[in-house]
Amino acid sequence: MKIGFFGRLRDAIGDVQDHDVSEGMLISQLRRQLAERFPDHSGDLLSHRVRACVDDEIVGEDFILTGRESVEFFPPLSGG
């Protein structure tokens, strides 16, 4: 599965990463796996301020993945 990152996560990790996702995995489990894969950025990846978006919809930590979705992680935005 392709996982996209935006904002400071993109700057640190890159635009898109390939990651194996099992059917039935929760977003919270995916976050933990990504935090293990990128330990220098685990604080951001595990933060609930960083929102998960699946197929263009913001989802909660209990969202169940099929492994065929598009997943992106968005850190908080600021601006004026």
N, C-alpha and C positions, 0 to 999 in steps of 0.2 A: 504494500500500500504506500502511496505517496503521501507524505505529511509535509505541509507547508508551514513556514514560520514567518512572522511579520515583526516589524519594529526592531527593537534591540535583540530579539531572539534571532531574527534573520541575519543581523550584523554579526552575531556570534557563531551561529550554527550553519547558516546558509539558507537559501530560499526553500529548497525541497530536499527531503531525505527519504530514502526507501526504508521501510520498516515492516517486518512480518507481524501481522495482526491476526490473531485467531478469531474465528467466528464466536460471538458471545462475549468478547472482551469488553469491559467497561472503559469509558474515558479515563476514569481514575486509575485503572490498571495500566493503560497506555501511558499516562503521565509518569507513573513510577518506572516503567521500562525505559522511557526516554530519559528520565533523570539518571538512571543507571548508565545509560549509553553516553550521556553528556554530563558527567558529574560536576564539571565546572559551572554548569548552568542549572543545576538541580533546583536551586532556590526559586528561580523564575518558573521553571517547568512545573513545579509542584504548587506554586502560588495560585490561589483561587482568584486572584486579580487578573491572571492570564486566562482569557476565555477560550474555550474550545468551540470550534465551528465545524459542523458536519454538513456537507452538501449545502453550504450557504445558509445554515441556520445555527444560531448559538444554542448549545445544548448543555445540560447539566452533567455532573460527574457520574451519574448512574445511567447515562445513555449507553445502550448496548450496540456494539459495532458488528457488522457482518463481514468486514474485511474488504468490501467493495466500494466503500464511500471515499469521499474526498475529505480530509481532515486538515484543518489549519488552527494554529494557535496565535492569538492576538494579545499582546501585552496592553496595559492601560494606555490610553491616548490622552494627550493634553494639547491644549492650544487655545487660541482665542478667536 
